[in-house]
């Protein structure tokens, strides 16, 4: 059946219900009968109180009959959300008749019956079907009759008021495109996201896409246009800029509140259904959700966490990583960074109070690590490696560091590099790297040089005689697939690039599964998640016995058309039979974000801008607040808006979790200009930490002692804990750059305790936990201990014997 024909038939049905003198009878036939009660209609909740406020019950066996029993002695009963029952003798102020179709939820105890919906009550009365509404609410006011009609939909053309998606209501005719205070030539839309300009535009399709992306307001204009936003946008514009100049406008504000008009002013026939109106010139027919598609949490005080200055820095880093000694390495763009910079430093976290003791200047880098990839190797020394870089020989760079020193004692080892004898096969700028299940190093993608052609292939280190493997999908999606996200999954290698994802065979690298494309922004479904549209991605927690498919979560990013920073996260299980991306709206837009997995299985989202794309001078309007994502909560209720920073963290910023459970946040290189300039957000040397609520709660942190820090797969490893009844988490060692946390993994292995003597069972194989170094934490009621590094799976590729070249210290196998 054609769409217009179906819409026309639907309108005929609606009109026939409204114009029939037996509207009450028709409504009654749509609902189940209840002995001794008459169906009254579908009713909205009150403005500031429950529509029926005298009594309430809720249970999972709710039926119309059980609610009627609960409300014996009252004039009305109403069922809501399938499992809630409300009783009363009158309706509170603001409760009005809703479309009959809005009350669409099946009763929890009898799926054949209808029990309201979100903020909608299926109402029954002991009277004749005519009720009273108390104007003041709660008694004492005047009363007016409420006829039992299905809807207020007019018989002729007008705004659609019936047959809307559940929970949505028509809200009026509203002014659009108001000049900004900052620039009279800048017209600000009332709802910020123009979704389409279509010849099939109608209220239902526009509302559906707005709700899918988490918005609670939808507007239609010029007959063919659909806009999405929030009810709050009527008062507060959402219009960030891309400026990296703190003196310039960061957010445009509206010069006036949008006016409301009589319905007749929004009289352009919808292109998708001429029976209804879809706004007019600079006027929106608009709809609002009576509840909200998403529920963000807004904790305060210690529950919101806190930002604080850790130490003044000596470098604007490109890559940060905590090494197995507990120190943190910082690598900058040597040669293109600050004059006289060496490109590498190490921070001793135990010496924060003594600046000179805290920082160690390192040497040994011979080529530029600008936009390279980094990893911690699974060899027994936990060496760090960077690959790729900027321009010429640097594009081929392979650099290694063997950590040494200890708390309070500076190491002496330096970075080691031999550009003549140890190189990548091909030049790579913005590549990604990963430890494979067999322990080898996989290097993927990048460009052949500065803003040059794609490097659409992969290679393996140590080299075994093979060449590169061509990846046609990287060629096709250039230039928005740089720094692709790659992780080991049981069936192979998962790779996310631009707005696509697939699984590769780990031996042949042939594609074995293609996932649906990732949803992007509501106004551009092709928005991307990898550089230059840079978002961030993490692997979600895996729990013993590891039978559930691994989940992934990608947050933020931007669009190639206009640089609209994406304000959502999407998640899926790539190895599920039919993976589907779930959209969860973030509290704000975010491009160039960083994500860090915490010991308790939550994830911190920080930094970035609210408009633009990644690159020097291309992304601005800093995003100041942190967001905590808890995957154990229901979808669309997982995000909490946490504390704010005062430090702009834009392009080239990083975030890593530390062994003490805090998150270290560093960097910001918004323009590449190291000369002080009041008209630019600064090159950021300051190092911050975000302290999560589990540290600020004041609860005692558990402690543990473990002697075996080199685990075989499946082994039982004993340790002593300060308390029993604990959990253990394992976080993969991370190198953070450009929103890509290479090596990230979160595991909750099986653990058992007899008193304070405990045994943890190592993950079973290298597809659950690729060989390498992990931070081990003990958790008591969600409060983590200070962590300790352990190695899982050994060094199966014998990286400890590589590279066998003069100048490189090899830890052996």
WOKA-V788620 format. One record per residue. N is the residue number from 1. SS is DSSP state (H for helix, E for strand, L for the rest). OMEGA is omega in whole degrees, 0 to 359 (NA if undefined). Layout:
# WOKA-V788620
n:N ss:SS omega:OMEGA
n:N ss:SS omega:OMEGA
This chain:
# WOKA-V788620
n:1 ss:L omega:180
n:2 ss:L omega:185
n:3 ss:H omega:182
n:4 ss:H omega:178
n:5 ss:H omega:178
n:6 ss:H omega:179
n:7 ss:H omega:180
n:8 ss:H omega:179
n:9 ss:H omega:179
n:10 ss:H omega:179
n:11 ss:H omega:179
n:12 ss:H omega:180
n:13 ss:H omega:180
n:14 ss:H omega:182
n:15 ss:H omega:181
n:16 ss:H omega:177
n:17 ss:H omega:185
n:18 ss:H omega:187
n:19 ss:H omega:180
n:20 ss:L omega:176
n:21 ss:L omega:180
n:22 ss:L omega:183
n:23 ss:H omega:180
n:24 ss:H omega:180
n:25 ss:H omega:180
n:26 ss:H omega:179
n:27 ss:H omega:182
n:28 ss:H omega:180
n:29 ss:H omega:179
n:30 ss:H omega:185
n:31 ss:L omega:177
n:32 ss:L omega:176
n:33 ss:L omega:178
n:34 ss:E omega:184
n:35 ss:L omega:178
n:36 ss:L omega:181
n:37 ss:E omega:174
n:38 ss:E omega:177
n:39 ss:E omega:183
n:40 ss:E omega:180
n:41 ss:E omega:176
n:42 ss:E omega:189
n:43 ss:E omega:176
n:44 ss:E omega:171
n:45 ss:L omega:178
n:46 ss:L omega:182
n:47 ss:L omega:184
n:48 ss:L omega:178
n:49 ss:L omega:178
n:50 ss:L omega:179
n:51 ss:L omega:176
n:52 ss:L omega:196
n:53 ss:L omega:186
n:54 ss:L omega:183
n:55 ss:E omega:180
n:56 ss:E omega:172
n:57 ss:E omega:178
n:58 ss:E omega:178
n:59 ss:L omega:186
n:60 ss:L omega:175
n:61 ss:L omega:185
n:62 ss:L omega:169
n:63 ss:L omega:176
n:64 ss:H omega:181
n:65 ss:H omega:181
n:66 ss:H omega:177
n:67 ss:H omega:177
n:68 ss:H omega:178
n:69 ss:H omega:179
n:70 ss:H omega:186
n:71 ss:L omega:176
n:72 ss:L omega:182
n:73 ss:L omega:177
n:74 ss:L omega:180
n:75 ss:L omega:184
n:76 ss:E omega:161
n:77 ss:E omega:179
n:78 ss:E omega:177
n:79 ss:E omega:186
n:80 ss:E omega:176
n:81 ss:L omega:176
n:82 ss:L omega:188
n:83 ss:L omega:182
n:84 ss:E omega:182
n:85 ss:E omega:180
n:86 ss:E omega:184
n:87 ss:E omega:176
n:88 ss:E omega:177
n:89 ss:L omega:177
n:90 ss:L omega:182
n:91 ss:E omega:177
n:92 ss:L omega:181
n:93 ss:L omega:177
n:94 ss:L omega:177
n:95 ss:L omega:184
n:96 ss:L omega:179
n:97 ss:E omega:176
n:98 ss:L omega:178
n:99 ss:L omega:182
n:100 ss:H omega:182
n:101 ss:H omega:179
n:102 ss:H omega:180
n:103 ss:L omega:194
n:104 ss:L omega:183
n:105 ss:L omega:173
n:106 ss:E omega:177
n:107 ss:E omega:184
n:108 ss:L omega:182
n:109 ss:L omega:179
n:110 ss:E omega:186
n:111 ss:E omega:179
n:112 ss:E omega:180
n:113 ss:E omega:179
n:114 ss:E omega:181
n:115 ss:L omega:174
n:116 ss:L omega:178
n:117 ss:E omega:176
n:118 ss:L omega:182
n:119 ss:L omega:177
n:120 ss:E omega:181
n:121 ss:E omega:166
n:122 ss:E omega:191
n:123 ss:E omega:174
n:124 ss:E omega:182
n:125 ss:E omega:176
n:126 ss:L omega:182
n:127 ss:L omega:184
n:128 ss:L omega:182
n:129 ss:L omega:178
n:130 ss:L omega:185
n:131 ss:E omega:179
n:132 ss:E omega:176
n:133 ss:E omega:179
n:134 ss:E omega:186
n:135 ss:L omega:182
n:136 ss:L omega:183
n:137 ss:L omega:174
n:138 ss:L omega:173
n:139 ss:L omega:174
n:140 ss:L omega:182
n:141 ss:L omega:177
n:142 ss:L omega:181
n:143 ss:E omega:178
n:144 ss:E omega:179
n:145 ss:E omega:177
n:146 ss:E omega:183
n:147 ss:L omega:183
n:148 ss:L omega:180
n:149 ss:L omega:184
n:150 ss:L omega:190
n:151 ss:L omega:174
n:152 ss:L omega:180
n:153 ss:L omega:178
n:154 ss:L omega:181
n:155 ss:L omega:181
n:156 ss:L omega:178
n:157 ss:L omega:180
n:158 ss:E omega:177
n:159 ss:L omega:179
n:160 ss:L omega:181
n:161 ss:L omega:179
n:162 ss:L omega:178
n:163 ss:L omega:180
n:164 ss:L omega:174
n:165 ss:L omega:185
n:166 ss:L omega:177
n:167 ss:L omega:182
n:168 ss:E omega:179
n:169 ss:E omega:172
n:170 ss:E omega:186
n:171 ss:E omega:174
n:172 ss:E omega:179
n:173 ss:E omega:194
n:174 ss:E omega:179
n:175 ss:E omega:176
n:176 ss:L omega:172
n:177 ss:L omega:180
n:178 ss:E omega:181
n:179 ss:E omega:178
n:180 ss:E omega:175
n:181 ss:L omega:188
n:182 ss:L omega:183
n:183 ss:L omega:184
n:184 ss:L omega:179
n:185 ss:L omega:179
n:186 ss:L omega:179
n:187 ss:E omega:183
n:188 ss:E omega:177
n:189 ss:L omega:178
n:190 ss:L omega:174
n:191 ss:L omega:199
n:192 ss:L omega:189
n:193 ss:E omega:173
n:194 ss:E omega:187
n:195 ss:E omega:180
n:196 ss:E omega:169
n:197 ss:E omega:198
n:198 ss:L omega:176
n:199 ss:L omega:176
n:200 ss:L omega:185
n:201 ss:L omega:171
n:202 ss:L omega:187
n:203 ss:H omega:185
n:204 ss:H omega:182
n:205 ss:H omega:179
n:206 ss:H omega:179
n:207 ss:H omega:183
n:208 ss:H omega:181
n:209 ss:H omega:177
n:210 ss:H omega:180
n:211 ss:H omega:179
n:212 ss:H omega:182
n:213 ss:L omega:171
n:214 ss:L omega:180
n:215 ss:L omega:182
n:216 ss:L omega:175
n:217 ss:E omega:178
n:218 ss:E omega:180
n:219 ss:E omega:179
n:220 ss:E omega:189
n:221 ss:E omega:176
n:222 ss:L omega:177
n:223 ss:L omega:191
n:224 ss:L omega:188
n:225 ss:E omega:177
n:226 ss:E omega:178
n:227 ss:E omega:176
n:228 ss:E omega:177
n:229 ss:E omega:179
n:230 ss:L omega:176
n:231 ss:H omega:181
n:232 ss:H omega:180
n:233 ss:H omega:176
n:234 ss:H omega:179
n:235 ss:L omega:185
n:236 ss:L omega:180
n:237 ss:L omega:174
n:238 ss:L omega:187
n:239 ss:L omega:178
n:240 ss:E omega:179
n:241 ss:L omega:178
n:242 ss:L omega:186
n:243 ss:L omega:172
n:244 ss:L omega:178
n:245 ss:L omega:182
n:246 ss:L omega:178
n:247 ss:L omega:182
n:248 ss:L omega:179
n:249 ss:L omega:176
n:250 ss:L omega:178
n:251 ss:E omega:173
n:252 ss:L omega:178
n:253 ss:L omega:186
n:254 ss:E omega:182
n:255 ss:L omega:180
n:256 ss:L omega:175
n:257 ss:L omega:180
n:258 ss:L omega:178
n:259 ss:L omega:172
n:260 ss:E omega:183
n:261 ss:E omega:172
n:262 ss:L omega:181
n:263 ss:H omega:186
n:264 ss:H omega:179
n:265 ss:H omega:177
n:266 ss:L omega:195
n:267 ss:L omega:177
n:268 ss:L omega:181
n:269 ss:E omega:179
n:270 ss:E omega:180
n:271 ss:L omega:180
n:272 ss:L omega:179
n:273 ss:E omega:186
n:274 ss:E omega:177
n:275 ss:E omega:184
n:276 ss:E omega:180
n:277 ss:E omega:178
n:278 ss:L omega:175
n:279 ss:L omega:175
n:280 ss:E omega:180
n:281 ss:L omega:180
n:282 ss:L omega:176
n:283 ss:E omega:184
n:284 ss:E omega:161
n:285 ss:E omega:188
n:286 ss:E omega:185
n:287 ss:E omega:180
n:288 ss:E omega:179
n:289 ss:E omega:186
n:290 ss:L omega:171
n:291 ss:L omega:176
n:292 ss:L omega:178
n:293 ss:L omega:182
n:294 ss:L omega:176
n:295 ss:L omega:176
n:296 ss:L omega:177
n:297 ss:E omega:181
n:298 ss:L omega:180
n:299 ss:L omega:179
n:300 ss:L omega:177
n:301 ss:H omega:182
n:302 ss:H omega:181
n:303 ss:H omega:179
n:304 ss:H omega:185
n:305 ss:L omega:179
n:306 ss:E omega:169
n:307 ss:E omega:173
n:308 ss:E omega:177
n:309 ss:E omega:175
n:310 ss:E omega:182
n:311 ss:E omega:170
n:312 ss:L omega:187
n:313 ss:L omega:177
n:314 ss:L omega:189
n:315 ss:L omega:169
n:316 ss:L omega:192
n:317 ss:L omega:172
n:318 ss:L omega:181
n:319 ss:E omega:173
n:320 ss:E omega:179
n:321 ss:E omega:174
n:322 ss:E omega:183
n:323 ss:L omega:188
n:324 ss:L omega:174
n:325 ss:L omega:183
n:326 ss:L omega:178
n:327 ss:L omega:183
n:328 ss:E omega:176
n:329 ss:E omega:177
n:330 ss:E omega:178
n:331 ss:E omega:180
n:332 ss:L omega:180
n:333 ss:L omega:182
n:334 ss:L omega:179
n:335 ss:L omega:175
n:336 ss:L omega:179
n:337 ss:L omega:182
n:338 ss:L omega:178
n:339 ss:L omega:178
n:340 ss:L omega:176
n:341 ss:L omega:179
n:342 ss:L omega:179
n:343 ss:L omega:184
n:344 ss:E omega:180
n:345 ss:E omega:176
n:346 ss:E omega:183
n:347 ss:E omega:176
n:348 ss:L omega:185
n:349 ss:H omega:178
n:350 ss:H omega:184
n:351 ss:H omega:186
n:352 ss:L omega:182
n:353 ss:L omega:180
n:354 ss:L omega:188
n:355 ss:H omega:184
n:356 ss:H omega:178
n:357 ss:H omega:184
n:358 ss:H omega:186
n:359 ss:E omega:171
n:360 ss:E omega:175
n:361 ss:E omega:182
n:362 ss:E omega:179
n:363 ss:L omega:173
n:364 ss:L omega:178
n:365 ss:L omega:181
n:366 ss:L omega:177
n:367 ss:L omega:190
n:368 ss:L omega:180
n:369 ss:L omega:181
n:370 ss:L omega:178
n:371 ss:L omega:173
n:372 ss:L omega:174
n:373 ss:E omega:180
n:374 ss:E omega:179
n:375 ss:E omega:163
n:376 ss:E omega:183
n:377 ss:L omega:180
n:378 ss:L omega:179
n:379 ss:L omega:189
n:380 ss:L omega:176
n:381 ss:L omega:182
n:382 ss:L omega:181
n:383 ss:L omega:174
n:384 ss:E omega:180
n:385 ss:E omega:166
n:386 ss:E omega:180
n:387 ss:E omega:181
n:388 ss:L omega:181
n:389 ss:L omega:190
n:390 ss:L omega:164
n:391 ss:L omega:171
n:392 ss:H omega:182
n:393 ss:H omega:181
n:394 ss:H omega:180
n:395 ss:H omega:182
n:396 ss:H omega:194
n:397 ss:L omega:170
n:398 ss:E omega:187
n:399 ss:E omega:184
n:400 ss:E omega:176
n:401 ss:E omega:176
n:402 ss:L omega:186
n:403 ss:L omega:175
n:404 ss:L omega:185
n:405 ss:L omega:181
n:406 ss:E omega:182
n:407 ss:L omega:180
n:408 ss:L omega:181
n:409 ss:E omega:181
n:410 ss:L omega:175
n:411 ss:L omega:178
n:412 ss:L omega:181
n:413 ss:L omega:181
n:414 ss:L omega:170
n:415 ss:L omega:181
n:416 ss:E omega:182
n:417 ss:E omega:177
n:418 ss:L omega:186
n:419 ss:L omega:182
n:420 ss:L omega:188
n:421 ss:L omega:180
n:422 ss:L omega:183
n:423 ss:L omega:166
n:424 ss:L omega:179
n:425 ss:L omega:183
n:426 ss:L omega:179
n:427 ss:L omega:181
n:428 ss:L omega:172
n:429 ss:E omega:188
n:430 ss:L omega:175
n:431 ss:L omega:171
n:432 ss:E omega:181
n:433 ss:E omega:184
n:434 ss:E omega:170
n:435 ss:E omega:181
n:436 ss:L omega:179
n:437 ss:L omega:179
n:438 ss:L omega:176
n:439 ss:L omega:178
n:440 ss:L omega:180
n:441 ss:E omega:177
n:442 ss:E omega:178
n:443 ss:E omega:189
n:444 ss:E omega:164
n:445 ss:L omega:185
n:446 ss:L omega:175
n:447 ss:E omega:183
n:448 ss:L omega:179
n:449 ss:L omega:186
n:450 ss:L omega:177
n:451 ss:L omega:182
n:452 ss:L omega:185
n:453 ss:L omega:178
n:454 ss:E omega:169
n:455 ss:L omega:193
n:456 ss:L omega:184
n:457 ss:E omega:176
n:458 ss:E omega:174
n:459 ss:E omega:184
n:460 ss:E omega:173
n:461 ss:E omega:349
n:462 ss:L omega:183
n:463 ss:L omega:181
n:464 ss:L omega:180
n:465 ss:L omega:178
n:466 ss:L omega:178
n:467 ss:L omega:177
n:468 ss:L omega:177
n:469 ss:E omega:184
n:470 ss:E omega:178
n:471 ss:L omega:186
n:472 ss:H omega:183
n:473 ss:H omega:175
n:474 ss:H omega:176
n:475 ss:H omega:185
n:476 ss:H omega:187
n:477 ss:H omega:176
n:478 ss:L omega:10
n:479 ss:L omega:188
n:480 ss:L omega:183
n:481 ss:L omega:183
n:482 ss:E omega:189
n:483 ss:L omega:180
n:484 ss:L omega:178
n:485 ss:E omega:183
n:486 ss:E omega:176
n:487 ss:E omega:175
n:488 ss:E omega:171
n:489 ss:E omega:184
n:490 ss:L omega:182
n:491 ss:L omega:180
n:492 ss:E omega:184
n:493 ss:E omega:176
n:494 ss:E omega:178
n:495 ss:E omega:176
n:496 ss:E omega:185
n:497 ss:E omega:183
n:498 ss:L omega:178
n:499 ss:L omega:182
n:500 ss:E omega:177
n:501 ss:E omega:179
n:502 ss:E omega:175
n:503 ss:E omega:180
n:504 ss:E omega:171
n:505 ss:L omega:186
n:506 ss:L omega:179
n:507 ss:L omega:183
n:508 ss:L omega:184
n:509 ss:L omega:172
n:510 ss:L omega:178
n:511 ss:E omega:177
n:512 ss:E omega:177
n:513 ss:E omega:174
n:514 ss:E omega:180
n:515 ss:L omega:171
n:516 ss:L omega:177
n:517 ss:L omega:178
n:518 ss:L omega:169
n:519 ss:L omega:179
n:520 ss:L omega:176
n:521 ss:E omega:180
n:522 ss:L omega:180
n:523 ss:L omega:178
n:524 ss:E omega:183
n:525 ss:L omega:179
n:526 ss:L omega:177
n:527 ss:L omega:187
n:528 ss:E omega:184
n:529 ss:L omega:181
n:530 ss:L omega:184
n:531 ss:E omega:17
n:532 ss:L omega:177
n:533 ss:L omega:201
n:534 ss:L omega:166
n:535 ss:L omega:179
n:536 ss:E omega:180
n:537 ss:E omega:175
n:538 ss:E omega:169
n:539 ss:E omega:179
n:540 ss:L omega:185
n:541 ss:L omega:172
n:542 ss:E omega:184
n:543 ss:E omega:174
n:544 ss:L omega:10
n:545 ss:L omega:171
n:546 ss:L omega:179
n:547 ss:L omega:179
n:548 ss:L omega:177
n:549 ss:L omega:177
n:550 ss:L omega:176
n:551 ss:L omega:175
n:552 ss:E omega:181
n:553 ss:E omega:177
n:554 ss:E omega:185
n:555 ss:E omega:176
n:556 ss:L omega:185
n:557 ss:L omega:181
n:558 ss:E omega:181
n:559 ss:L omega:179
n:560 ss:L omega:181
n:561 ss:L omega:176
n:562 ss:L omega:178
n:563 ss:L omega:176
n:564 ss:L omega:178
n:565 ss:L omega:184
n:566 ss:L omega:183
n:567 ss:L omega:178
n:568 ss:E omega:168
n:569 ss:E omega:175
n:570 ss:E omega:181
n:571 ss:E omega:176
n:572 ss:E omega:171
n:573 ss:L omega:188
n:574 ss:L omega:184
n:575 ss:L omega:173
n:576 ss:L omega:183
n:577 ss:L omega:179
n:578 ss:L omega:185
n:579 ss:L omega:178
n:580 ss:L omega:178
n:581 ss:L omega:176
n:582 ss:E omega:181
n:583 ss:E omega:174
n:584 ss:E omega:183
n:585 ss:E omega:174
n:586 ss:L omega:180
n:587 ss:L omega:179
n:588 ss:L omega:177
n:589 ss:L omega:181
n:590 ss:L omega:170
n:591 ss:E omega:185
n:592 ss:L omega:178
n:593 ss:L omega:169
n:594 ss:E omega:178
n:595 ss:E omega:179
n:596 ss:E omega:176
n:597 ss:E omega:183
n:598 ss:L omega:183
n:599 ss:L omega:182
n:600 ss:L omega:178
n:601 ss:L omega:174
n:602 ss:L omega:184
n:603 ss:E omega:179
n:604 ss:E omega:178
n:605 ss:E omega:185
n:606 ss:E omega:167
n:607 ss:L omega:180
n:608 ss:L omega:180
n:609 ss:E omega:182
n:610 ss:E omega:177
n:611 ss:E omega:176
n:612 ss:E omega:180
n:613 ss:L omega:180
n:614 ss:L omega:179
n:615 ss:L omega:182
n:616 ss:L omega:177
n:617 ss:L omega:187
n:618 ss:L omega:181
n:619 ss:E omega:184
n:620 ss:E omega:184
n:621 ss:E omega:186
n:622 ss:E omega:175
n:623 ss:L omega:192
n:624 ss:L omega:190
n:625 ss:E omega:172
n:626 ss:E omega:176
n:627 ss:E omega:177
n:628 ss:E omega:182
n:629 ss:E omega:181
n:630 ss:L omega:185
n:631 ss:L omega:178
n:632 ss:L omega:181
n:633 ss:L omega:179
n:634 ss:L omega:176
n:635 ss:L omega:181
n:636 ss:L omega:173
n:637 ss:L omega:190
n:638 ss:L omega:187
n:639 ss:E omega:175
n:640 ss:E omega:178
n:641 ss:E omega:188
n:642 ss:E omega:185
n:643 ss:E omega:178
n:644 ss:E omega:169
n:645 ss:L omega:173
n:646 ss:L omega:184
n:647 ss:L omega:178
n:648 ss:L omega:178
n:649 ss:L omega:184
n:650 ss:L omega:183
n:651 ss:L omega:179
n:652 ss:L omega:171
n:653 ss:E omega:188
n:654 ss:E omega:174
n:655 ss:E omega:176
n:656 ss:E omega:174
n:657 ss:E omega:180
n:658 ss:L omega:179
n:659 ss:L omega:179
n:660 ss:L omega:176
n:661 ss:L omega:175
n:662 ss:L omega:177
n:663 ss:E omega:178
n:664 ss:E omega:184
n:665 ss:E omega:188
n:666 ss:E omega:171
n:667 ss:E omega:173
n:668 ss:L omega:188
n:669 ss:L omega:194
n:670 ss:L omega:184
n:671 ss:L omega:185
n:672 ss:L omega:182
n:673 ss:L omega:184
n:674 ss:L omega:177
n:675 ss:L omega:179
n:676 ss:L omega:183
n:677 ss:L omega:181
n:678 ss:L omega:181
n:679 ss:L omega:178
n:680 ss:L omega:169
n:681 ss:L omega:191
n:682 ss:L omega:163
n:683 ss:L omega:196
n:684 ss:L omega:179
n:685 ss:L omega:185
n:686 ss:L omega:178
n:687 ss:E omega:180
n:688 ss:E omega:166
n:689 ss:E omega:168
n:690 ss:E omega:179
n:691 ss:E omega:183
n:692 ss:L omega:181
n:693 ss:H omega:183
n:694 ss:H omega:175
n:695 ss:H omega:183
n:696 ss:H omega:185
n:697 ss:L omega:183
n:698 ss:L omega:179
n:699 ss:L omega:179
n:700 ss:L omega:179
n:701 ss:L omega:178
n:702 ss:L omega:174
n:703 ss:L omega:177
n:704 ss:E omega:177
n:705 ss:E omega:180
n:706 ss:L omega:180
n:707 ss:L omega:180
n:708 ss:L omega:180
n:709 ss:L omega:179
n:710 ss:E omega:192
n:711 ss:E omega:169
n:712 ss:L omega:179
n:713 ss:L omega:177
n:714 ss:L omega:184
n:715 ss:L omega:170
n:716 ss:E omega:185
n:717 ss:E omega:183
n:718 ss:E omega:175
n:719 ss:E omega:180
n:720 ss:E omega:180
n:721 ss:E omega:178
n:722 ss:L omega:179
n:723 ss:L omega:175
n:724 ss:L omega:178
n:725 ss:L omega:188
n:726 ss:L omega:166
n:727 ss:E omega:175
n:728 ss:E omega:172
n:729 ss:E omega:179
n:730 ss:E omega:180
n:731 ss:E omega:179
n:732 ss:E omega:178
n:733 ss:L omega:190
n:734 ss:L omega:163
n:735 ss:E omega:188
n:736 ss:E omega:173
n:737 ss:E omega:174
n:738 ss:L omega:179
n:739 ss:L omega:183
n:740 ss:E omega:179
n:741 ss:E omega:185
n:742 ss:E omega:183
n:743 ss:L omega:185
n:744 ss:L omega:177
n:745 ss:L omega:176
n:746 ss:E omega:183
n:747 ss:E omega:172
n:748 ss:E omega:183
n:749 ss:L omega:176
n:750 ss:L omega:179
n:751 ss:E omega:177
n:752 ss:E omega:182
n:753 ss:E omega:167
n:754 ss:E omega:190
n:755 ss:L omega:179
n:756 ss:L omega:175
n:757 ss:E omega:190
n:758 ss:E omega:175
n:759 ss:E omega:175
n:760 ss:E omega:178
n:761 ss:E omega:181
n:762 ss:L omega:176
n:763 ss:L omega:191
n:764 ss:L omega:185
n:765 ss:L omega:186
n:766 ss:L omega:175
n:767 ss:L omega:172
n:768 ss:L omega:179
n:769 ss:L omega:178
n:770 ss:L omega:183
n:771 ss:L omega:180
n:772 ss:E omega:183
n:773 ss:E omega:182
n:774 ss:E omega:170
n:775 ss:E omega:177
n:776 ss:E omega:177
n:777 ss:E omega:169
n:778 ss:E omega:182
n:779 ss:E omega:176
n:780 ss:E omega:182
n:781 ss:L omega:180
n:782 ss:L omega:179
n:783 ss:E omega:184
n:784 ss:E omega:169
n:785 ss:L omega:162
n:786 ss:L omega:186
n:787 ss:L omega:175
n:788 ss:E omega:179
n:789 ss:E omega:171
n:790 ss:E omega:177
n:791 ss:E omega:182
n:792 ss:E omega:173
n:793 ss:L omega:176
n:794 ss:L omega:185
n:795 ss:L omega:188
n:796 ss:L omega:179
n:797 ss:L omega:178
n:798 ss:L omega:178
n:799 ss:H omega:179
n:800 ss:H omega:177
n:801 ss:H omega:185
n:802 ss:L omega:356
n:803 ss:L omega:181
n:804 ss:L omega:183
n:805 ss:L omega:177
n:806 ss:L omega:177
n:807 ss:L omega:180
n:808 ss:L omega:175
n:809 ss:L omega:184
n:810 ss:L omega:180
n:811 ss:L omega:184
n:812 ss:L omega:184
n:813 ss:L omega:NA
